Amino acid sequence: RKLSGELFKLLDNDKSGMLDQKELRRARTIMLCRGDACDDVKDRTANFGSLADEDGDGKVSKAEWHVFVGSLYALLGKKQFVSLAKYWISNTGGQPKGQTMRRRNSDKGTDNEASAALAKRHEAAIVIQRNQRGSATRKRLNRAATATKSLVINSHGVENVTGVPELFDFMTLVDGRPLNRLDVQDFVDMFIRMKREGLDMDLATTVPMTSLADCDAEPEDLSPGEVAHLSVLLVGNPGLSDEEARAEIEPLREDSRRPELESQAACHYVQADIGHFKLVRTQRWCELVSSLMRIDLDYVVTLMVWQHTGQFEVPGRLIAELLKFSMSDDVAQEWATTISQGGLLGAEADRKLLLRPFGLNEYMRLVYRADIVDKNGKTGLAYFALQQLFARVWAQITKLMEERATALRWPKCFFVKDEGGLVGRHEVAILLHELWKEPAIRAMFPSPLHMSVRFLQRAERNKLLLPPLAQPP
């Protein structure tokens, strides 16, 4: 923080306590002058005016500056950050505190020669640091995630679903060995699986999406070939815009979406080692898939998390829609009145709904309307078997939540079983996941997400059906 404050002071030429656009341009030039800085730092620094200016007033305050520099510290680690920060300070005409000003000696060469020697020393330090970065990757990403995303811990799990920084952490831990980059071919392979597991136009058109930017474009039913092409472009252009991406896939659309190509492996579309992604490009890849398919980013990320951890997470809008179809008519009317009188809209209404206990009767109403009650066990489960499954999950919910917390690396928290039923997105998601594991259900649906969206479609058709009142088995 001292280095951050000193750099801010040197950049703030007019001593206004804010960095204006002219000062920001100077800062960008200074921070990009090091050719050996890693790609992630270059990406963040090239766009730091928009990243650091959180309130959008065109200026960066000292507090905003500290947050931005803190994110670089979390990304780089202490040694590399301090090395770069001291270099930036020296290029602004300042000297890091605690160091004695060296008197210039014309006999020892020009300033350019001194800078070249300093750059060589930094380059050697960077080589050493890069060799050590793999073991520090998880720690840096956890710090970055903590700094950029606040997780609300309570007795029913974190409030939000997993984000991209945590996803990158899961993806870069291979056989207990951390990496710091991912092969492009791996992303194409993941997308092929995601298409089979529910990232499709049924999801885009069935579940209301809440976090997409306004756009008149129709959803793109992306093919692996188109995603492979965009992935290769991202290697050279991590700032690839939505408009540029749409223009790139336009000539590929018809040929790439032929049905006979659906069974092709990732190696058919892109060669191994054609390029690699770090965190910034991983974030942009997820955002492009989300924007082009018109599917909220949470669905893209949580499906990838499920592939890597086996933990199914349900974004808020989907689970809220499922919970609504589990209500009786009386409760649904009461809930509608509560929403209207309380003035609750959108995400706030969904949060309130998630706090309502999801009991046995609600569960049986949902599975009945989802049309998976089958006494013969061919297109579902017998009524009594469904009741037993709920009873088992509810009895073991604290243990199952502890296992989930370990797998998803949540901060230390405690869990309490609600006597009224399951509470919150994570407990209901565990129930849905356990239901999907049943052989008869798994044979019909390739993933819990795919199952949940089809449940929603069926429940919409069968919303007037009322099952017999469930009794504890």
FENPEBEL-V84784 format. One record per pair of residues at least 12 apart in sequence whose ideal C-beta (glycine too) atoms are under 6 Angstrom apart, sorted by the first residue. I is the first residue (numbers start at 0). J is the second residue. Records with the same first field share a line. If there is no record, write none. Layout:
BEGIN
I: J / J
END
This chain:
BEGIN
2: 84
3: 65 / 68
6: 87 / 88
7: 61 / 64
9: 91 / 93
10: 22 / 26
17: 58 / 60
18: 59
19: 58
23: 48
29: 87 / 90 / 91
30: 44 / 87
31: 44
35: 122 / 125
39: 74 / 277 / 278 / 279
42: 237 / 279
47: 67
51: 63 / 67
73: 139 / 142 / 143 / 146
74: 143
76: 135 / 139
78: 128
79: 128
82: 121 / 124
132: 179
133: 177 / 179
136: 171 / 177 / 179
137: 168 / 177
140: 164 / 168
143: 164
144: 164 / 165
148: 162
152: 412
154: 414 / 415
155: 422 / 423 / 426
156: 423 / 425
157: 409
160: 297 / 301 / 312 / 314
161: 304
163: 282 / 285 / 300
166: 300 / 303 / 304
167: 278 / 281
169: 307 / 308
170: 307
180: 275 / 277
181: 276
182: 275
183: 230 / 269 / 273 / 274
184: 265 / 269 / 271
186: 230
187: 223 / 227 / 265 / 268 / 269
188: 265
190: 223 / 226
191: 223
193: 302
195: 445
196: 445 / 446 / 449
197: 446 / 448 / 449
198: 302
200: 220
201: 452
202: 294 / 452
203: 218 / 292 / 293 / 294
205: 452 / 455 / 456
206: 316 / 317
207: 316
208: 295
209: 316
210: 295
218: 292 / 293
219: 291 / 292
221: 291 / 292
222: 255 / 256
223: 268
224: 255 / 268
225: 248 / 251 / 255
227: 268 / 269
229: 244
233: 280 / 284
234: 274
237: 279 / 280 / 283
241: 290
244: 287
285: 299 / 300
297: 314
298: 314
302: 448
308: 406
310: 403 / 406 / 407
311: 428 / 432 / 447
312: 428
313: 424 / 428
315: 349
318: 424 / 427
319: 349 / 352
320: 455
322: 352
324: 365 / 368 / 458
325: 361 / 364 / 365
353: 423 / 424
356: 417 / 419 / 420 / 422
357: 420 / 421 / 427
358: 419 / 420
359: 389 / 469
360: 469
362: 389
363: 466 / 469
364: 466
366: 385
367: 466
368: 458 / 461 / 464
369: 454 / 457 / 458
370: 457
376: 439
380: 439
386: 472
387: 472
390: 472
392: 430 / 433
396: 416 / 426
397: 414 / 416
399: 429
400: 414
431: 447 / 451
432: 447
435: 447 / 450
END
